[in-house]
Amino acid sequence: MFVEESEIACPYCGEIITMFVDTSVLPQEYVEDCQVCCRPIEVAVVGNGSGGFVVTARDQDEVG
């Protein structure tokens, strides 16, 4: 397992939060609660083609 640290802005409260991402399996999608406002964030992690990764955070209204 390759765990990387990533910072994102919560799509609800706007606070910058730190999350740890398992980059050994890409792409992936999961739900993680904001550490500040506790609302559910839809997280998507994909490879960037250069050996790195990109994390996208969406609120539940944007999913679909």
Distance bins in CASP14 RR format, pairs under 12 A and 6 or more apart:
PFRMAT RR
TARGET T0000
AUTHOR 0000-0000-0000
RMODE 2
METHOD distances of the structure
MODEL  1
1 20 0 0 0 0 0 1 0 0 0 0 0
1 21 0 0 0 0 0 1 0 0 0 0 0
1 22 1 0 1 0 0 0 0 0 0 0 0
1 23 0 0 0 0 1 0 0 0 0 0 0
1 24 1 0 1 0 0 0 0 0 0 0 0
1 25 0 0 0 0 1 0 0 0 0 0 0
2 20 0 0 0 0 0 1 0 0 0 0 0
2 21 0 0 0 0 1 0 0 0 0 0 0
2 22 1 0 0 1 0 0 0 0 0 0 0
2 23 1 0 1 0 0 0 0 0 0 0 0
2 24 1 0 1 0 0 0 0 0 0 0 0
2 25 0 0 0 0 1 0 0 0 0 0 0
2 26 0 0 0 0 1 0 0 0 0 0 0
2 45 0 0 0 0 0 1 0 0 0 0 0
2 47 0 0 0 0 0 1 0 0 0 0 0
2 51 0 0 0 0 0 1 0 0 0 0 0
2 52 0 0 0 0 0 1 0 0 0 0 0
2 53 0 0 0 0 1 0 0 0 0 0 0
3 19 0 0 0 0 0 1 0 0 0 0 0
3 20 1 0 1 0 0 0 0 0 0 0 0
3 21 1 0 0 1 0 0 0 0 0 0 0
3 22 1 0 1 0 0 0 0 0 0 0 0
3 23 1 0 0 1 0 0 0 0 0 0 0
3 24 0 0 0 0 1 0 0 0 0 0 0
3 25 0 0 0 0 0 1 0 0 0 0 0
3 45 0 0 0 0 0 1 0 0 0 0 0
3 53 0 0 0 0 0 1 0 0 0 0 0
4 18 0 0 0 0 0 1 0 0 0 0 0
4 19 0 0 0 0 1 0 0 0 0 0 0
4 20 1 0 0 1 0 0 0 0 0 0 0
4 21 1 0 1 0 0 0 0 0 0 0 0
4 22 0 0 0 0 1 0 0 0 0 0 0
4 23 1 0 1 0 0 0 0 0 0 0 0
4 24 0 0 0 0 1 0 0 0 0 0 0
4 26 0 0 0 0 0 1 0 0 0 0 0
4 45 0 0 0 0 1 0 0 0 0 0 0
4 47 0 0 0 0 0 1 0 0 0 0 0
4 51 0 0 0 0 0 1 0 0 0 0 0
4 52 0 0 0 0 1 0 0 0 0 0 0
4 53 1 0 0 1 0 0 0 0 0 0 0
4 54 0 0 0 0 0 1 0 0 0 0 0
4 55 0 0 0 0 1 0 0 0 0 0 0
5 17 0 0 0 0 0 1 0 0 0 0 0
5 18 1 0 0 1 0 0 0 0 0 0 0
5 19 1 0 0 1 0 0 0 0 0 0 0
5 20 1 0 1 0 0 0 0 0 0 0 0
5 21 1 0 0 1 0 0 0 0 0 0 0
5 22 0 0 0 0 0 1 0 0 0 0 0
5 23 0 0 0 0 0 1 0 0 0 0 0
5 53 0 0 0 0 0 1 0 0 0 0 0
5 55 0 0 0 0 0 1 0 0 0 0 0
6 16 0 0 0 0 0 1 0 0 0 0 0
6 17 0 0 0 0 1 0 0 0 0 0 0
6 18 1 0 0 1 0 0 0 0 0 0 0
6 19 1 0 1 0 0 0 0 0 0 0 0
6 20 1 0 0 1 0 0 0 0 0 0 0
6 21 1 0 1 0 0 0 0 0 0 0 0
6 22 0 0 0 0 0 1 0 0 0 0 0
6 23 0 0 0 0 1 0 0 0 0 0 0
6 32 0 0 0 0 0 1 0 0 0 0 0
6 43 0 0 0 0 1 0 0 0 0 0 0
6 44 0 0 0 0 0 1 0 0 0 0 0
6 45 0 0 0 0 1 0 0 0 0 0 0
6 52 0 0 0 0 0 1 0 0 0 0 0
6 53 1 0 0 1 0 0 0 0 0 0 0
6 54 0 0 0 0 1 0 0 0 0 0 0
6 55 1 0 1 0 0 0 0 0 0 0 0
6 56 0 0 0 0 0 1 0 0 0 0 0
6 57 0 0 0 0 1 0 0 0 0 0 0
7 14 0 0 0 0 0 1 0 0 0 0 0
7 15 0 0 0 0 0 1 0 0 0 0 0
7 16 1 0 1 0 0 0 0 0 0 0 0
7 17 1 0 0 1 0 0 0 0 0 0 0
7 18 1 0 1 0 0 0 0 0 0 0 0
7 19 1 0 0 1 0 0 0 0 0 0 0
7 20 0 0 0 0 0 1 0 0 0 0 0
7 21 0 0 0 0 0 1 0 0 0 0 0
7 35 0 0 0 0 0 1 0 0 0 0 0
7 55 0 0 0 0 1 0 0 0 0 0 0
7 57 0 0 0 0 0 1 0 0 0 0 0
8 14 0 0 0 0 1 0 0 0 0 0 0
8 15 0 0 0 0 1 0 0 0 0 0 0
8 16 1 0 0 1 0 0 0 0 0 0 0
8 17 1 0 0 1 0 0 0 0 0 0 0
8 18 0 0 0 0 1 0 0 0 0 0 0
8 19 1 0 0 1 0 0 0 0 0 0 0
8 20 0 0 0 0 0 1 0 0 0 0 0
8 21 0 0 0 0 1 0 0 0 0 0 0
8 32 0 0 0 0 1 0 0 0 0 0 0
8 34 0 0 0 0 1 0 0 0 0 0 0
8 35 0 0 0 0 0 1 0 0 0 0 0
8 36 0 0 0 0 0 1 0 0 0 0 0
8 41 1 0 0 1 0 0 0 0 0 0 0
8 42 0 0 0 0 0 1 0 0 0 0 0
8 43 1 0 0 1 0 0 0 0 0 0 0
8 44 0 0 0 0 0 1 0 0 0 0 0
8 45 0 0 0 0 0 1 0 0 0 0 0
8 54 0 0 0 0 0 1 0 0 0 0 0
8 55 1 0 1 0 0 0 0 0 0 0 0
8 56 0 0 0 0 1 0 0 0 0 0 0
8 57 1 0 1 0 0 0 0 0 0 0 0
8 58 0 0 0 0 0 1 0 0 0 0 0
8 59 0 0 0 0 0 1 0 0 0 0 0
9 15 1 0 0 1 0 0 0 0 0 0 0
9 16 1 0 1 0 0 0 0 0 0 0 0
9 17 1 0 0 1 0 0 0 0 0 0 0
9 18 0 0 0 0 0 1 0 0 0 0 0
9 19 0 0 0 0 0 1 0 0 0 0 0
9 34 0 0 0 0 1 0 0 0 0 0 0
9 36 0 0 0 0 0 1 0 0 0 0 0
9 37 0 0 0 0 0 1 0 0 0 0 0
9 41 0 0 0 0 1 0 0 0 0 0 0
9 55 0 0 0 0 0 1 0 0 0 0 0
9 56 0 0 0 0 0 1 0 0 0 0 0
9 57 1 0 0 1 0 0 0 0 0 0 0
9 58 0 0 0 0 0 1 0 0 0 0 0
9 59 0 0 0 0 0 1 0 0 0 0 0
10 16 1 0 0 1 0 0 0 0 0 0 0
10 17 1 0 1 0 0 0 0 0 0 0 0
10 18 0 0 0 0 0 1 0 0 0 0 0
10 19 0 0 0 0 0 1 0 0 0 0 0
10 32 0 0 0 0 0 1 0 0 0 0 0
10 33 0 0 0 0 1 0 0 0 0 0 0
10 34 1 0 1 0 0 0 0 0 0 0 0
10 35 0 0 0 0 1 0 0 0 0 0 0
10 36 1 0 0 1 0 0 0 0 0 0 0
10 37 1 0 0 1 0 0 0 0 0 0 0
10 38 0 0 0 0 1 0 0 0 0 0 0
10 39 1 0 0 1 0 0 0 0 0 0 0
10 40 0 0 0 0 0 1 0 0 0 0 0
10 41 1 0 0 1 0 0 0 0 0 0 0
10 42 0 0 0 0 0 1 0 0 0 0 0
10 43 0 0 0 0 0 1 0 0 0 0 0
10 57 1 0 0 1 0 0 0 0 0 0 0
10 58 0 0 0 0 0 1 0 0 0 0 0
10 59 0 0 0 0 1 0 0 0 0 0 0
11 17 0 0 0 0 0 1 0 0 0 0 0
11 32 0 0 0 0 0 1 0 0 0 0 0
11 34 0 0 0 0 1 0 0 0 0 0 0
11 36 0 0 0 0 0 1 0 0 0 0 0
11 37 0 0 0 0 0 1 0 0 0 0 0
11 39 0 0 0 0 1 0 0 0 0 0 0
11 40 0 0 0 0 0 1 0 0 0 0 0
11 41 1 0 0 1 0 0 0 0 0 0 0
11 42 0 0 0 0 1 0 0 0 0 0 0
11 43 0 0 0 0 0 1 0 0 0 0 0
11 56 0 0 0 0 1 0 0 0 0 0 0
11 57 1 0 1 0 0 0 0 0 0 0 0
11 58 1 0 1 0 0 0 0 0 0 0 0
11 59 1 0 1 0 0 0 0 0 0 0 0
11 60 0 0 0 0 1 0 0 0 0 0 0
11 61 0 0 0 0 1 0 0 0 0 0 0
11 62 1 0 0 1 0 0 0 0 0 0 0
11 63 0 0 0 0 0 1 0 0 0 0 0
12 33 0 0 0 0 0 1 0 0 0 0 0
12 34 1 0 0 1 0 0 0 0 0 0 0
12 35 0 0 0 0 0 1 0 0 0 0 0
12 36 0 0 0 0 1 0 0 0 0 0 0
12 37 1 0 1 0 0 0 0 0 0 0 0
12 38 0 0 0 0 1 0 0 0 0 0 0
12 39 1 0 1 0 0 0 0 0 0 0 0
12 40 0 0 0 0 1 0 0 0 0 0 0
12 41 1 0 0 1 0 0 0 0 0 0 0
12 42 0 0 0 0 0 1 0 0 0 0 0
12 57 0 0 0 0 1 0 0 0 0 0 0
12 58 0 0 0 0 0 1 0 0 0 0 0
12 59 1 0 1 0 0 0 0 0 0 0 0
12 60 0 0 0 0 1 0 0 0 0 0 0
12 61 0 0 0 0 1 0 0 0 0 0 0
12 62 0 0 0 0 0 1 0 0 0 0 0
13 33 0 0 0 0 0 1 0 0 0 0 0
13 34 1 0 0 1 0 0 0 0 0 0 0
13 35 0 0 0 0 0 1 0 0 0 0 0
13 36 1 0 1 0 0 0 0 0 0 0 0
13 37 1 0 1 0 0 0 0 0 0 0 0
13 38 0 0 0 0 1 0 0 0 0 0 0
13 39 1 0 0 1 0 0 0 0 0 0 0
13 41 0 0 0 0 0 1 0 0 0 0 0
13 57 0 0 0 0 0 1 0 0 0 0 0
13 59 0 0 0 0 0 1 0 0 0 0 0
14 34 0 0 0 0 1 0 0 0 0 0 0
14 35 0 0 0 0 0 1 0 0 0 0 0
14 36 0 0 0 0 1 0 0 0 0 0 0
14 37 0 0 0 0 1 0 0 0 0 0 0
14 39 0 0 0 0 0 1 0 0 0 0 0
14 41 0 0 0 0 0 1 0 0 0 0 0
14 57 0 0 0 0 1 0 0 0 0 0 0
14 59 0 0 0 0 0 1 0 0 0 0 0
15 34 1 0 0 1 0 0 0 0 0 0 0
15 35 0 0 0 0 1 0 0 0 0 0 0
15 36 1 0 1 0 0 0 0 0 0 0 0
15 37 1 0 0 1 0 0 0 0 0 0 0
15 38 0 0 0 0 0 1 0 0 0 0 0
15 39 0 0 0 0 0 1 0 0 0 0 0
15 41 0 0 0 0 0 1 0 0 0 0 0
15 57 0 0 0 0 0 1 0 0 0 0 0
16 34 0 0 0 0 0 1 0 0 0 0 0
16 35 0 0 0 0 0 1 0 0 0 0 0
16 36 0 0 0 0 1 0 0 0 0 0 0
16 57 0 0 0 0 0 1 0 0 0 0 0
17 32 0 0 0 0 1 0 0 0 0 0 0
17 33 0 0 0 0 1 0 0 0 0 0 0
17 34 1 0 0 1 0 0 0 0 0 0 0
17 35 1 0 1 0 0 0 0 0 0 0 0
17 36 1 0 0 1 0 0 0 0 0 0 0
17 37 0 0 0 0 1 0 0 0 0 0 0
17 38 0 0 0 0 0 1 0 0 0 0 0
17 39 0 0 0 0 0 1 0 0 0 0 0
17 41 0 0 0 0 1 0 0 0 0 0 0
17 43 0 0 0 0 0 1 0 0 0 0 0
17 55 0 0 0 0 0 1 0 0 0 0 0
17 57 0 0 0 0 1 0 0 0 0 0 0
18 32 0 0 0 0 0 1 0 0 0 0 0
18 34 0 0 0 0 0 1 0 0 0 0 0
18 35 1 0 0 1 0 0 0 0 0 0 0
18 36 0 0 0 0 0 1 0 0 0 0 0
18 55 0 0 0 0 0 1 0 0 0 0 0
19 30 0 0 0 0 0 1 0 0 0 0 0
19 31 0 0 0 0 0 1 0 0 0 0 0
19 32 1 0 0 1 0 0 0 0 0 0 0
19 33 0 0 0 0 0 1 0 0 0 0 0
19 34 0 0 0 0 1 0 0 0 0 0 0
19 35 0 0 0 0 1 0 0 0 0 0 0
19 41 0 0 0 0 1 0 0 0 0 0 0
19 43 1 0 0 1 0 0 0 0 0 0 0
19 45 0 0 0 0 1 0 0 0 0 0 0
19 53 0 0 0 0 0 1 0 0 0 0 0
19 55 1 0 0 1 0 0 0 0 0 0 0
19 56 0 0 0 0 0 1 0 0 0 0 0
19 57 0 0 0 0 1 0 0 0 0 0 0
20 32 0 0 0 0 1 0 0 0 0 0 0
20 35 0 0 0 0 0 1 0 0 0 0 0
20 43 0 0 0 0 0 1 0 0 0 0 0
20 45 0 0 0 0 0 1 0 0 0 0 0
20 55 0 0 0 0 0 1 0 0 0 0 0
21 27 0 0 0 0 0 1 0 0 0 0 0
21 28 0 0 0 0 1 0 0 0 0 0 0
21 29 0 0 0 0 0 1 0 0 0 0 0
21 30 0 0 0 0 1 0 0 0 0 0 0
21 32 0 0 0 0 1 0 0 0 0 0 0
21 43 0 0 0 0 1 0 0 0 0 0 0
21 44 0 0 0 0 0 1 0 0 0 0 0
21 45 1 0 1 0 0 0 0 0 0 0 0
21 46 0 0 0 0 0 1 0 0 0 0 0
21 47 0 0 0 0 0 1 0 0 0 0 0
21 52 0 0 0 0 0 1 0 0 0 0 0
21 53 1 0 0 1 0 0 0 0 0 0 0
21 54 0 0 0 0 0 1 0 0 0 0 0
21 55 1 0 0 1 0 0 0 0 0 0 0
21 56 0 0 0 0 0 1 0 0 0 0 0
21 57 0 0 0 0 0 1 0 0 0 0 0
22 28 1 0 0 1 0 0 0 0 0 0 0
22 30 0 0 0 0 1 0 0 0 0 0 0
22 32 0 0 0 0 0 1 0 0 0 0 0
22 43 0 0 0 0 0 1 0 0 0 0 0
22 45 0 0 0 0 1 0 0 0 0 0 0
22 53 0 0 0 0 0 1 0 0 0 0 0
22 55 0 0 0 0 0 1 0 0 0 0 0
23 45 1 0 0 1 0 0 0 0 0 0 0
23 46 0 0 0 0 0 1 0 0 0 0 0
23 47 1 0 0 1 0 0 0 0 0 0 0
23 48 0 0 0 0 0 1 0 0 0 0 0
23 51 0 0 0 0 1 0 0 0 0 0 0
23 52 1 0 0 1 0 0 0 0 0 0 0
23 53 1 0 1 0 0 0 0 0 0 0 0
23 54 0 0 0 0 0 1 0 0 0 0 0
23 55 0 0 0 0 1 0 0 0 0 0 0
24 45 0 0 0 0 0 1 0 0 0 0 0
24 47 0 0 0 0 0 1 0 0 0 0 0
24 53 0 0 0 0 0 1 0 0 0 0 0
25 45 0 0 0 0 1 0 0 0 0 0 0
25 46 0 0 0 0 0 1 0 0 0 0 0
25 47 0 0 0 0 0 1 0 0 0 0 0
25 53 0 0 0 0 0 1 0 0 0 0 0
26 44 0 0 0 0 0 1 0 0 0 0 0
26 45 1 0 0 1 0 0 0 0 0 0 0
26 46 1 0 0 1 0 0 0 0 0 0 0
26 47 1 0 1 0 0 0 0 0 0 0 0
26 48 0 0 0 0 1 0 0 0 0 0 0
26 49 0 0 0 0 1 0 0 0 0 0 0
26 51 0 0 0 0 1 0 0 0 0 0 0
26 52 0 0 0 0 1 0 0 0 0 0 0
26 53 1 0 0 1 0 0 0 0 0 0 0
26 54 0 0 0 0 1 0 0 0 0 0 0
26 55 0 0 0 0 0 1 0 0 0 0 0
27 43 0 0 0 0 0 1 0 0 0 0 0
27 44 1 0 0 1 0 0 0 0 0 0 0
27 45 1 0 0 1 0 0 0 0 0 0 0
27 46 1 0 1 0 0 0 0 0 0 0 0
27 47 1 0 0 1 0 0 0 0 0 0 0
27 48 0 0 0 0 0 1 0 0 0 0 0
27 49 0 0 0 0 0 1 0 0 0 0 0
27 53 0 0 0 0 1 0 0 0 0 0 0
27 54 0 0 0 0 1 0 0 0 0 0 0
27 55 0 0 0 0 0 1 0 0 0 0 0
27 56 0 0 0 0 0 1 0 0 0 0 0
28 42 0 0 0 0 0 1 0 0 0 0 0
28 43 0 0 0 0 1 0 0 0 0 0 0
28 44 1 0 0 1 0 0 0 0 0 0 0
28 45 1 0 1 0 0 0 0 0 0 0 0
28 46 0 0 0 0 1 0 0 0 0 0 0
28 47 0 0 0 0 0 1 0 0 0 0 0
28 53 0 0 0 0 1 0 0 0 0 0 0
28 54 0 0 0 0 0 1 0 0 0 0 0
28 55 0 0 0 0 0 1 0 0 0 0 0
28 56 0 0 0 0 0 1 0 0 0 0 0
29 41 0 0 0 0 0 1 0 0 0 0 0
29 42 1 0 0 1 0 0 0 0 0 0 0
29 43 1 0 0 1 0 0 0 0 0 0 0
29 44 1 0 1 0 0 0 0 0 0 0 0
29 45 1 0 0 1 0 0 0 0 0 0 0
29 46 0 0 0 0 1 0 0 0 0 0 0
29 55 0 0 0 0 0 1 0 0 0 0 0
29 56 0 0 0 0 1 0 0 0 0 0 0
29 57 0 0 0 0 0 1 0 0 0 0 0
29 58 0 0 0 0 1 0 0 0 0 0 0
29 63 0 0 0 0 1 0 0 0 0 0 0
29 64 0 0 0 0 0 1 0 0 0 0 0
30 40 0 0 0 0 0 1 0 0 0 0 0
30 41 0 0 0 0 1 0 0 0 0 0 0
30 42 0 0 0 0 1 0 0 0 0 0 0
30 43 1 0 1 0 0 0 0 0 0 0 0
30 44 0 0 0 0 1 0 0 0 0 0 0
30 45 0 0 0 0 1 0 0 0 0 0 0
30 55 0 0 0 0 0 1 0 0 0 0 0
30 56 0 0 0 0 0 1 0 0 0 0 0
30 57 0 0 0 0 0 1 0 0 0 0 0
30 58 0 0 0 0 0 1 0 0 0 0 0
31 39 0 0 0 0 0 1 0 0 0 0 0
31 40 1 0 1 0 0 0 0 0 0 0 0
31 41 1 0 0 1 0 0 0 0 0 0 0
31 42 1 0 1 0 0 0 0 0 0 0 0
31 43 1 0 0 1 0 0 0 0 0 0 0
31 44 0 0 0 0 0 1 0 0 0 0 0
31 57 0 0 0 0 0 1 0 0 0 0 0
31 58 0 0 0 0 0 1 0 0 0 0 0
31 59 0 0 0 0 0 1 0 0 0 0 0
31 60 0 0 0 0 1 0 0 0 0 0 0
31 63 0 0 0 0 1 0 0 0 0 0 0
32 38 0 0 0 0 0 1 0 0 0 0 0
32 39 0 0 0 0 0 1 0 0 0 0 0
32 40 1 0 0 1 0 0 0 0 0 0 0
32 41 1 0 1 0 0 0 0 0 0 0 0
32 42 0 0 0 0 1 0 0 0 0 0 0
32 43 1 0 1 0 0 0 0 0 0 0 0
32 44 0 0 0 0 0 1 0 0 0 0 0
32 45 0 0 0 0 0 1 0 0 0 0 0
32 55 0 0 0 0 0 1 0 0 0 0 0
32 57 0 0 0 0 1 0 0 0 0 0 0
32 58 0 0 0 0 0 1 0 0 0 0 0
33 39 1 0 0 1 0 0 0 0 0 0 0
33 40 1 0 1 0 0 0 0 0 0 0 0
33 41 1 0 0 1 0 0 0 0 0 0 0
33 42 0 0 0 0 0 1 0 0 0 0 0
33 43 0 0 0 0 0 1 0 0 0 0 0
33 57 0 0 0 0 0 1 0 0 0 0 0
33 60 0 0 0 0 0 1 0 0 0 0 0
34 40 1 0 0 1 0 0 0 0 0 0 0
34 41 1 0 1 0 0 0 0 0 0 0 0
34 42 0 0 0 0 0 1 0 0 0 0 0
34 43 0 0 0 0 0 1 0 0 0 0 0
34 57 0 0 0 0 1 0 0 0 0 0 0
34 59 0 0 0 0 1 0 0 0 0 0 0
34 60 0 0 0 0 0 1 0 0 0 0 0
35 41 0 0 0 0 1 0 0 0 0 0 0
37 59 0 0 0 0 0 1 0 0 0 0 0
39 57 0 0 0 0 0 1 0 0 0 0 0
39 58 0 0 0 0 0 1 0 0 0 0 0
39 59 1 0 0 1 0 0 0 0 0 0 0
39 60 1 0 0 1 0 0 0 0 0 0 0
39 61 0 0 0 0 0 1 0 0 0 0 0
40 57 0 0 0 0 0 1 0 0 0 0 0
40 58 0 0 0 0 0 1 0 0 0 0 0
40 59 0 0 0 0 1 0 0 0 0 0 0
40 60 1 0 0 1 0 0 0 0 0 0 0
40 61 0 0 0 0 0 1 0 0 0 0 0
40 62 0 0 0 0 0 1 0 0 0 0 0
40 63 0 0 0 0 1 0 0 0 0 0 0
41 55 0 0 0 0 0 1 0 0 0 0 0
41 56 0 0 0 0 1 0 0 0 0 0 0
41 57 1 0 1 0 0 0 0 0 0 0 0
41 58 1 0 0 1 0 0 0 0 0 0 0
41 59 1 0 0 1 0 0 0 0 0 0 0
41 60 0 0 0 0 1 0 0 0 0 0 0
41 61 0 0 0 0 0 1 0 0 0 0 0
41 62 0 0 0 0 0 1 0 0 0 0 0
41 63 0 0 0 0 0 1 0 0 0 0 0
42 55 0 0 0 0 0 1 0 0 0 0 0
42 56 0 0 0 0 1 0 0 0 0 0 0
42 57 1 0 0 1 0 0 0 0 0 0 0
42 58 1 0 1 0 0 0 0 0 0 0 0
42 59 1 0 0 1 0 0 0 0 0 0 0
42 60 1 0 0 1 0 0 0 0 0 0 0
42 61 0 0 0 0 1 0 0 0 0 0 0
42 62 1 0 0 1 0 0 0 0 0 0 0
42 63 1 0 1 0 0 0 0 0 0 0 0
42 64 0 0 0 0 1 0 0 0 0 0 0
43 53 0 0 0 0 0 1 0 0 0 0 0
43 54 0 0 0 0 0 1 0 0 0 0 0
43 55 1 0 0 1 0 0 0 0 0 0 0
43 56 1 0 0 1 0 0 0 0 0 0 0
43 57 1 0 1 0 0 0 0 0 0 0 0
43 58 0 0 0 0 1 0 0 0 0 0 0
43 59 0 0 0 0 0 1 0 0 0 0 0
43 60 0 0 0 0 0 1 0 0 0 0 0
43 63 0 0 0 0 0 1 0 0 0 0 0
44 53 0 0 0 0 0 1 0 0 0 0 0
44 54 0 0 0 0 1 0 0 0 0 0 0
44 55 1 0 0 1 0 0 0 0 0 0 0
44 56 1 0 1 0 0 0 0 0 0 0 0
44 57 0 0 0 0 1 0 0 0 0 0 0
44 58 1 0 0 1 0 0 0 0 0 0 0
44 62 0 0 0 0 0 1 0 0 0 0 0
44 63 0 0 0 0 1 0 0 0 0 0 0
44 64 0 0 0 0 0 1 0 0 0 0 0
45 52 0 0 0 0 0 1 0 0 0 0 0
45 53 1 0 1 0 0 0 0 0 0 0 0
45 54 1 0 0 1 0 0 0 0 0 0 0
45 55 1 0 1 0 0 0 0 0 0 0 0
45 56 1 0 0 1 0 0 0 0 0 0 0
45 57 0 0 0 0 0 1 0 0 0 0 0
46 52 0 0 0 0 1 0 0 0 0 0 0
46 53 1 0 0 1 0 0 0 0 0 0 0
46 54 1 0 1 0 0 0 0 0 0 0 0
46 55 0 0 0 0 1 0 0 0 0 0 0
46 56 1 0 0 1 0 0 0 0 0 0 0
47 53 1 0 1 0 0 0 0 0 0 0 0
47 54 1 0 0 1 0 0 0 0 0 0 0
47 55 0 0 0 0 1 0 0 0 0 0 0
47 56 0 0 0 0 0 1 0 0 0 0 0
48 54 1 0 1 0 0 0 0 0 0 0 0
48 55 0 0 0 0 0 1 0 0 0 0 0
48 56 0 0 0 0 0 1 0 0 0 0 0
56 62 0 0 0 0 1 0 0 0 0 0 0
56 63 0 0 0 0 0 1 0 0 0 0 0
57 63 0 0 0 0 0 1 0 0 0 0 0
58 64 0 0 0 0 1 0 0 0 0 0 0
END
